[in-house]
Amino acid sequence: MNALKTVIDFILPPRCIVTGDIVDNQGMLSPKAWAELTFISDPQCQKCGVPFEFDVGNSQSTCVKCMDKPPSYHQARSALVYDDASRDLVLAFKHGDKTHYIMGFLPWLKRAGQDLITASDIVMPVPLHQVRLIQRRYNQAGIMAKYLATDCDKTLMLDGLERVRSTPPQGFKNATERQKNVRRAFAVRLKHRMAIKGKTILLIDDVLTTGATIEECTQTLMAAGAKAVNVLTLTRTIRK
């Protein structure tokens, strides 16, 4: 196997998914890419995972938004800040058929969500509506969930949630509009209702923005009997 890998790497050397530079192993980043991407680490809100600008001196601190209106999910974590550098990666993965990027994303997701992965029983993606899935041909959250569950030996439930109502893209909507847009847009598939009862779900998506979609999915899962919902996304927006 090592000999085969050596031959393949000689013919098709592994490249950084950000810069295209040759790297030692598949999924590695070049030094330039490390400088461009903003990875999220402590200190961060222990509820939603938003990074703090300075150390608040308490590992259990929560942000003002979560104190004011705690989200329904137990905890959320993200690997990267959604900015100019990570946006190109997300859009290429999401719309540009660059599904092989998952090999680079996987270690980032595992590092960011280590505790959540350990605490969760079932890995489940945020679903696309059937019409959009046909148009796009794949669900980027589904790919992330599949690779993560396989690598971490967790139960995968690709179709646990379904999007029962086709909604317009969230892109240019404000927080209130996003909430209204996804209201009652999700349902737990009947065949999985018994399987999720009393279980902790790890919900996977590519970007966490206002949290409207995640919140609606969480409430749907909790209403169906889930014990708790954790959230792991590749990126998240940061509002200054």
C-alpha positions in Angstrom: 0.0 0.0 0.0 2.8 2.4 0.8 4.5 1.7 -2.5 1.3 2.3 -4.4 0.8 5.6 -2.5 4.4 6.6 -3.4 3.7 5.9 -7.1 0.4 7.8 -7.0 2.0 10.8 -5.2 4.7 10.9 -7.8 2.3 10.9 -10.7 -0.3 13.1 -9.0 1.4 14.9 -6.1 -0.8 16.1 -3.3 -1.6 19.8 -3.5 -2.8 22.4 -1.1 -6.5 22.9 -1.8 -6.1 26.7 -1.2 -3.0 27.6 -3.2 -2.4 24.5 -5.4 1.2 24.2 -4.0 2.6 20.7 -3.7 2.5 19.5 -0.1 3.6 16.3 1.7 0.2 14.6 2.2 -3.3 14.9 0.9 -5.3 17.4 2.9 -2.3 19.4 4.1 -2.1 23.2 3.7 0.8 25.2 2.3 2.4 27.8 4.7 0.8 30.5 2.6 -2.7 29.0 3.0 -2.2 28.7 6.8 -1.6 32.4 6.8 -4.7 33.2 4.8 -7.2 31.1 6.7 -8.5 32.0 10.1 -9.0 28.9 12.3 -11.3 29.2 15.4 -9.9 28.2 18.7 -10.3 29.1 22.4 -11.3 31.5 23.8 -14.8 31.1 22.4 -18.4 31.1 23.5 -19.0 27.7 25.1 -22.6 27.7 23.7 -22.4 28.9 20.0 -18.6 28.8 19.5 -18.2 32.4 18.4 -14.6 33.4 19.1 -13.8 36.1 21.7 -11.4 38.8 20.8 -9.6 38.4 24.1 -9.4 35.9 26.9 -12.3 36.5 29.3 -10.7 34.3 32.0 -13.5 31.8 32.2 -13.5 28.6 30.0 -17.3 28.4 30.5 -18.1 31.9 29.3 -21.0 32.5 26.9 -21.4 35.5 24.5 -24.0 38.2 25.1 -26.3 36.9 22.3 -26.4 33.4 23.9 -27.1 34.9 27.4 -29.9 37.0 26.0 -31.5 34.2 23.9 -29.9 30.8 24.4 -30.1 28.7 21.2 -32.0 25.3 21.3 -28.9 23.3 20.5 -26.5 22.2 23.2 -23.2 23.4 21.7 -21.9 24.6 18.3 -18.4 24.6 16.9 -16.9 25.7 13.6 -13.5 25.2 12.1 -13.0 28.4 10.3 -14.1 32.0 10.1 -16.1 32.6 7.0 -14.1 35.3 5.2 -12.6 35.9 1.8 -10.2 33.0 2.0 -12.6 30.4 3.3 -15.4 31.6 1.1 -13.6 30.5 -2.0 -13.2 27.0 -0.5 -16.8 26.7 0.5 -18.2 27.9 -2.8 -16.0 25.6 -4.8 -16.9 22.7 -2.6 -20.6 23.6 -2.6 -21.2 24.6 -6.2 -18.0 23.8 -8.1 -17.8 20.0 -7.8 -14.7 20.2 -5.7 -15.9 17.4 -3.5 -12.4 16.1 -3.0 -11.8 19.1 -0.7 -13.4 17.0 2.0 -10.0 15.3 2.5 -8.7 18.7 3.6 -11.7 19.7 5.6 -12.0 16.4 7.6 -9.1 17.0 10.0 -10.3 20.6 10.5 -13.7 19.4 11.5 -12.4 16.7 13.8 -10.2 19.2 15.6 -12.9 21.8 16.0 -15.6 19.4 17.0 -13.6 16.8 19.0 -15.7 17.0 22.1 -19.0 17.2 20.3 -18.2 14.2 18.1 -17.4 12.1 21.2 -20.6 13.2 22.9 -22.9 12.5 20.0 -24.6 9.2 18.9 -25.7 10.1 15.4 -24.2 12.3 12.7 -26.7 14.0 10.4 -26.5 16.7 7.7 -28.7 19.7 7.2 -30.7 18.5 4.2 -31.4 20.1 0.8 -34.9 20.2 -0.7 -35.3 17.6 -3.4 -35.5 20.1 -6.1 -32.3 21.8 -5.1 -30.5 18.5 -4.6 -31.4 17.5 -8.2 -30.0 20.9 -9.4 -26.8 20.7 -7.4 -26.4 16.9 -7.7 -25.0 16.5 -4.2 -25.5 17.8 -0.7 -22.2 19.3 0.6 -23.3 18.8 4.2 -24.1 15.2 3.4 -20.5 14.6 2.1 -19.1 16.1 5.3 -21.4 14.1 7.5 -20.5 10.8 5.6 -16.8 11.2 5.8 -16.8 12.4 9.4 -19.1 9.6 10.6 -17.0 7.0 8.8 -13.7 8.3 10.1 -15.0 8.7 13.7 -16.9 5.4 13.7 -20.3 7.1 14.4 -23.7 6.2 13.2 -24.6 8.1 10.0 -28.1 9.1 9.2 -28.0 11.0 5.9 -31.8 11.2 5.5 -32.8 11.7 9.1 -34.1 15.2 8.3 -36.0 16.1 5.2 -36.7 19.6 3.8 -40.4 19.5 3.3 -40.7 23.0 1.9 -38.5 24.6 -0.8 -37.2 27.9 0.5 -35.5 30.8 -1.3 -31.7 31.1 -0.7 -30.9 32.8 2.6 -28.0 34.8 1.2 -29.3 38.3 1.2 -31.9 38.0 4.0 -31.5 39.5 7.5 -31.9 37.4 10.6 -35.6 37.9 11.0 -36.2 37.1 7.3 -34.1 34.0 7.6 -36.1 32.7 10.6 -39.4 33.2 8.7 -37.9 31.6 5.5 -37.1 28.3 7.2 -40.0 28.1 9.6 -41.6 24.6 9.4 -39.3 23.8 6.5 -37.9 20.5 8.1 -39.3 17.3 9.4 -37.8 14.1 10.8 -38.5 11.2 8.5 -41.0 8.8 9.9 -38.8 5.8 9.5 -36.1 7.4 11.7 -38.3 8.7 14.6 -37.7 5.8 16.9 -34.0 5.7 16.1 -33.4 9.3 17.3 -35.4 9.1 20.5 -33.1 9.7 23.4 -30.1 10.2 21.2 -27.6 13.1 20.9 -27.4 14.3 17.3 -24.4 16.0 15.7 -25.8 18.3 13.0 -23.4 19.1 10.1 -23.5 22.1 7.7 -21.0 24.1 5.7 -21.7 27.7 7.1 -23.2 29.0 10.3 -24.6 32.5 9.7 -27.5 33.7 11.9 -28.2 30.2 13.0 -31.8 30.3 11.7 -31.6 27.0 9.8 -29.7 25.2 12.5 -32.2 26.5 15.1 -35.2 25.2 13.0 -33.5 21.8 12.5 -32.7 21.5 16.2 -36.2 22.3 17.3 -37.5 19.8 14.8 -35.2 17.1 16.1 -35.9 17.9 19.8 -39.7 17.8 19.1 -39.2 14.3 17.7 -37.6 13.1 20.8 -33.8 13.7 20.4 -32.0 14.1 23.7 -29.8 16.9 22.5 -28.4 18.4 19.4 -24.8 19.5 18.8 -23.7 21.5 15.7 -20.5 21.3 13.7 -19.9 23.5 10.7 -16.9 24.1 8.5 -17.2 27.9 8.7 -19.1 30.6 10.5 -19.6 34.3 10.0 -18.4 36.7 12.5 -20.2 40.0 13.0 -17.9 42.7 14.2 
